[in-house]
Amino acid sequence: MEKYVYIALFAPLVGSLFAAIFGATPKKLFVGIVTSGLLFTS
């Protein structure tokens, strides 16, 4: 049960870091999909 709390807390952080690192390139579809998936997970 405790691992779900960590997933809910850190999934948006990981998603925003992923978007910041890989989002600088011109509009990549996979960046949006991964970031949205991590936000949906939380």
C-alpha positions in Angstrom: 0.0 0.0 0.0 2.9 2.4 0.8 4.3 2.0 -2.7 1.1 3.5 -4.2 1.6 6.6 -2.1 5.1 7.0 -3.6 3.8 6.4 -7.1 1.1 9.1 -6.6 3.6 11.5 -5.3 6.5 11.0 -7.7 4.7 10.3 -11.0 4.0 14.0 -11.7 7.6 14.9 -10.8 9.0 12.3 -13.2 6.6 13.4 -15.9 7.5 17.0 -15.6 11.2 16.2 -15.6 10.7 14.0 -18.7 8.9 16.8 -20.4 11.5 19.4 -19.5 14.4 17.2 -20.8 12.8 15.9 -24.0 10.2 18.6 -24.7 12.8 21.1 -25.9 12.9 19.4 -29.3 10.1 20.3 -31.8 6.8 18.8 -30.7 7.4 15.1 -30.1 4.3 13.0 -29.7 5.9 10.5 -27.4 6.8 13.2 -24.9 3.1 14.2 -24.6 2.0 10.6 -24.3 4.5 9.7 -21.6 3.9 12.9 -19.6 0.1 12.5 -19.8 0.3 8.8 -18.8 2.4 9.7 -15.8 -0.1 12.4 -14.7 -3.0 10.0 -15.3 -1.2 7.4 -13.1 -1.0 9.8 -10.2 
